[in-house]
Amino acid sequence: MSKLQSQNPAELYERYLSSTISDPWTRVLLKYAVPQPGEHALDVACGTGSVARHVAPVVGAGGKVVAFDINPEMLAVARSLSAPMGATIEWREGDAIALALQDAAFDLVLCQQGFQFFSDRAASLREIRRVLTDGGRVVLSVWQALQHHPIYEALFEATTRHLNAAISDVALPFSLGDAAELRSLLSDSGFERIEVTPRSLDIHLPSPERFVQLTVLGAATSIPAFAQLDTAARSALVAAVTGETEAVAQHYRDGDKLTFPMSTHIAVAYAVRR
């Protein structure tokens, strides 16, 4: 456990979650985005760069890809990975609510599982609309509500119970599960031709024990009481949560893997100038 705690969270994310969760969902996202050769694409909240690396070969050398994230550790990992074919990716650090980018510079803006984390969702959408060309489109994916993800719900409930915290303290990834709210945010920000589509996908994760450890530690990190725990207490927390949620994990165990559905809403909307 101490080895997990000592590793860079961005490197852990890329090693254990990018190929198993991010990449499959990126392929779904791009089916809705339909990027075209020569287009200029922006990946907001790019993380370690799954979306940017997948879109670069599609827009090709004649296109452009900018990948934006507020977390320098995520960007450092993204830059360290092999560059894909096609457009050269420009990795940039910054906040989505104040994009340091020119007006009408992009045909397509993509955001996979980042929008729900923005400190001001409305401001970020206004910025996205500003940097889109007339008729340009934004394609967002956000997880559906926590109750659609029972394995996460069980892990979060057990973790917060041990740390005497509210589940809302750790459930931010699932905090924008209402399709009507997502649609309203886009409409209020001036987007048109809005479509919000529910999608589900089975996720296959190796090493179920590691997934539980990473999920518990990731959730607990956002709880102030967790910072006061020493290494032994943190290991005890993970062990306790693992034991309490074993029945749920077993339900989704498939040999040496976990296989469970994850559900998202994918929104497509257009910036139309009057």
C-alpha angles and dihedrals in degrees: 000000000000088000091057092048092051096052124095107266091220091054091047090050093051093044100047109019110026099072094036102044112006100046098048091048091046089060089052092047093053092053087064095039095050095196114206132214111272096020123136110234132190122200108201118199087011097175108188090347111261095145095042093050092049096047096046096074091046097053087041133199090312091058134069134232126192119183117200129192138157093217114083092195091058090049092048090056091045091053092049094059124090113276115245126231119270126031119025109246117231109208113206133179119221150107120281092222091063109030111192091217136113123263117267093005099135138057093197135028119192128192121177116191095331105094095078090059097054114116091224112023095184093051091049091052091050088053092048091050090048094056094046123094121239103286092014118141139224120209117195132179123196128172119257117243122303093253088068089061106055097174091056090042091055093047093046094047093051093045095050092045091057092047095042092239136132119261088233086068091069104024098078093119088063097038098105100052096130110099091200091056091050091049092049092051090054094044094047089052092057101261120143138196089039120184124179116192128186115225133180129195133181112241121208115203126183120219102028091198092058092049090054092048094049093046094049094046092044092051095043093052090072092056114086093215090062092064090063094058121098123224094270092051091048091051089049090052092053091046092051094048091046091054094047094049098041093108092055092046091049090054089062098036114120106184107294092349140072114231118187138144123256120195130206142172115233115202125196118189137163133226106224119184118214 
